[in-house]
């Protein structure tokens, strides 16, 4: 597997953009000096040159977290899958397509980060064998042999050190129970859970109804704009870090 810098490094790919904070004015705030690494959007897993497996994620929630963090003074690196929205000005944006590319980009930027927010809807599976030519219809059913993609959240929590790691759980049933299970299994500090089957929350809408799940408890929030939800996510992550620092001798 090629390193992410070969795929999407600065100066190598036109999809990679970066702007200094000076270009949007000197920012200050409670996140001044922080370096947030945020993932957003879907991934696309190739079947052949014209088809892929993906999901309905629009990237709006991850982009909202990036905007909120930037407004509070953080330096933000945003790793995004294919989306139709433009990245916020002033944010270092790395565009990727597959789960493997997102994994490499996150790995390459993890060491420099102080907080990680994994809002991307990464595909759980990809075709084991990618066809080099377009698959033709032949009147028969097609069976795809799938394999698991990289577990990006688990890889981050395994190497997080003192960093706060926020994961997301897009669910259609047993939302809180599944989020608690993910919190424990992935060893994240905070899981943001929501029911993506709701028409006014989750994928491809401007509002969200989330639950913040941590070892300190569960906070279920009302319907909010995604930017308002992003602010609450950052607040919760900061509170976890403050609690951790107070409990450390």
N, C-alpha and C positions, 0 to 999 in steps of 0.2 A: 504493500500500500504506500503510495507517495505521501510525503509529508504535506501538511496543509499549506505551508509556505510555497510549495511547488504548484499547488492547485489554485490558491487564492491569496497568495502573499501580496503585500503592497508593491505596486509597480509591475505586477505580473498579470493582473486580471482587471479589465475595465469595470467589473462589478464591485471592486473594492474601492471604497471612498473613505477619506479621512479629512477632517477639518479640525484645526486647533480651536481651543476654547477662546482664543483671542478673537477669532472671526465672529463670534457671537457675543462678544463682550466679556469682561472679567466677571466670572461667576463666583459667588460665595454662598455659603449656607452650611447646614449641618452635615452634608456629605462632602464638603470641600476636602480634598486630599484622598478621598475614596476612589477606588477603581472598580466599577461594577462590570461584570461579564454577564450578558443577558442573551438568551436564545429565544427565537421567535419563529412563528410560521410553521408550515408543514415541511416534510421532506418528500422527495419523489424518488421512487426506486424503480429503475428501468426494467422493463420486460423485453423490449426490443427498441430499435431506433425511434419509434413513434409512440410507444405506449409505456405507461408506468403505473405503479401503485402509489396512492397518496391518500390524503384526507381533506376535510373541509376547512382546516384552519386558515384564517385570513392573516394572522400575524398581528392583529390589532391589539391584543392584550399585551404581548411582549413589547410592541412598539410604545404602548402607553406607559409601561414601566420604565422604558428607556428615556422617554420624554420627562417623566416625573423625576427620575434620578438626575438627569442633566440639569433640570430647573433647580434642584437642591445643591448643585455645585459639584457633582461627581464627574469624573472622567468615565465615559461609557463606551464599552466595546459591545456592539450588537452583532451577533451571528444569526443570520436570517436565511430561512429556506425561501423558495420561490413564492413571492407575494406580488400583489398588484398595487400596493401602497408604497409611497416613497419614504425612505428613512428620514428621521428628523435631522435638521441641520445641526452641525456641531458634534455629531456622534461618529465614532469610528465604526464603520459598517463593513462586515464581511459577508458576502453573498455566497451561499452554498446550495447544493441541490440534494444530495443524498445524505443518509444518516452517517455513512462513513466519512464524508467530507465534513459534516458538522462535528463529528467526534474529533477529527484531527484539528479543526479550528479551535474547539474548546480546549483541547489538550495543550495546544500551542500558546494559548492566552491565559491559562489557569494560574500559572505561577505569579503573574503580575497583578492578579485581581485580589480584592479584599472582600468581595461579596459576589455571590453567583445566584442568578435567578434563571431557572430553566423553564421558560414558558413555552418552548417549542413543542409542537405535537409531532414527535419523531415516530416514523413508521416502526412498528414492532417487527415486521417481517419484510424480506425482499426476495425476489426470485433467485434461486440458487444458481441458475444458468441463464445469463442474459443472451438473447438471440442477437446475432450480428446483422441479420437481415429482417425486414418486416415479416411478421408471421402472416401467412395467407389463410383465408377461410377455405376449409376443405369439406365442410358439411359435417365434420365430427366435433365432438366436445373437446375442449382443451383443458388439460390438467397442468397446473403450475406447481413445481416443487419449490417450497419456500424454506428459508432459513432465517434465524433470528438476526436482527441487526445489533449493533453495538449498544450496550446499556450505558448511555452517556451519563445519566444521573448517578448511577452506582459508581462509575469510574471517578466522578468528581468528588463524591462523598468519601471515597477511599483515600483521596489525597488532599482533603480539604484543610487539614491542620486547624488553625484558629478561625478560618473563614466561615461565614454564615452561608448556608446553602438552602435555597428555596426551590422546591419542586412543585409541579402542577399535576393534578389528577382530574382528567376529563372523564366523567362517569355518566352512565345512563340509569343506574340503579344503585341502591345501598351506598350513596355518595360518601357519607361520613365514615362508615365502616371500612370502605375500600381505601379512603384517604388515610385512616389510622394505620391500616395494614401497610400501605406504601411508605408511610413515615417510618415505621419500624424496620421494614425490609431494606429500604434504601438508606437508612440512617441520615436522613435529611433533618434540618433544623425546623423547617416549616413546609407544610404542604398546602397549596392553594387548590381547593376542590370546588368543582361546579358541575351541575347537571347539564350536559351539552344537548340533551334532548329537548330542553325548554326552548320555546320560540323567541324569548327575549333575553337569553343568556347563552354564553358559550360561543360557538363558532360563527364568524361572519356577521356579527351584529355589533352595535356600538355600546351595548349595555351588558352587565354581567351581575350575577348573583352568586357570590362566592362564600366559602367557609374557610376560615384560617385554622388549620389543624397543627398543633405542636404538642410537645410533652406537657406544656402548661395548660392545655385545655383546647376547647373548640369555640371559635367565635363565628357565628353565622351572621352575615351581613345582608341588608336589604338590597333591592335592585339599585345598582349604581351605574354611572357612566364608567367606561373602562379606565378613564383617567382617574376618576375618584377611587375606583377599586385599586388602581396602581399605587395611589398614595397610601391607602390602608395597608397594602402589602409591605411597602417600605417601612411604614411605622411599626408593623409587627416584627419585621426582621431586626430593626434597630432595638426594639424592646427586648427581644431575645438576647441580643448581644450585651445590652446593659445588664440584664439579669445574670448572664454568665460572668461578666466582669465583677459584679458584686459578690458572687458566690466563690470567686477564686481568691484564695488567701494571698 
